[in-house]
Amino acid sequence: MAKIMAVNAGSSSIKFQLLEMPAETLIASGVMERIGLAEGIFTIKYDGKKEETHPVLPTHAEGVQLLLDTLIEKKIVKSLDEISGVGHRIVQGGEYFKDSTLVDESVVEKIAELADLAPLHNPAHIIGIKAFQKALPNVPQVVVFDTVFHQTMPEEAYMYATPYEWYTKYGVRKYGAHGTSHKYVSQRAAELMGKPLEETKTIVCHLGNGASISAVEGGKCKDTSMGLTPLEGIPMGTRSGNLDPTVVSYICQKENLTAAEVVNILNKKSGYLGMSGRSNDARDVTAGMNEGDHRCKLTFDVQAKRIVDYIAAYYVYMGGCDCIAFTAGMGENLKHLRANVCNRLGVLGVKLDPVLNDTFSDERIISTPDSKIKVYIIPTNEEVMIARDTVRVANIK
């Protein structure tokens, strides 16, 4: 048995889970927020308890040290020697990385080099890696990339119809994101269907504040909705998703903005927030819809329509589909969005059971027995996938 720390470092946060492997038992979890501000927030859950403190955390290094000290103080571990490995979630691995890998100096350099493709994520991940390296210098560190699962896409799926030199010189192509989630959910869907993974065709709908759809055939990604960056695809909490690229130059002229400023609006002020005019939080937009707000209802209708566009395309691309799996915050909790999507898919033989869809519970099937495509809710577990890869790559026994 080995204890593995699964880490997701953001620009001002560290999310973590400590898991016992290979049993995949959750020992402790939590998050450090507001790192670098006057007052931080440290939330930790263990032994059925949830505790919150407000420490001053100047940098990630202090946050990591406080986390490790807390594990000892709360007797979650007797010694830091019990931690056998640390796995880090990395958003962008480009074409450099086809699998999770052990951290060394060259790996960190490549992650830094790819920061232009994930400017909000990759630099923060490096800070997290270095903080854990300093605190646990003798413990193997493994990086697990969101993009790796999508590296099985064929050229026709990941290439853009732009000058080919943009690809050879600058790596302009589709990379996708949320790969760790798509991998976990597609594997779990095969288990729920009782079919060998190699014989399955699954469409995964990862619907959170960031959202992406993937076509997974035989356990391998065949296509996905996010692109060079997470801006491509369906509308999300604050992202626009697909649009005519000319919108950028048009709004530059009309609003006297730079292209970077318009792209920033498409990333941070569009999607649910921009369309509804209320919030990027689906709960707020749902409340508005229930109050009769047309823009809030339209927000969900536009997203549902775009989700269905991808599902229909992937159904044809894979030559059929065994199941559709909803996951992440909105996918797991927004029954009206799932209904909106599934009710548009009757032509493919999808039949939603409204009672199962409305019943709140965790993992479950929500389609009728005679539905030609099974529909599941499968809560994602990216941390378990990170821990699995850490054990595998670092050869931890």
Disulfide bonds with the S-S distance in Angstrom:
none
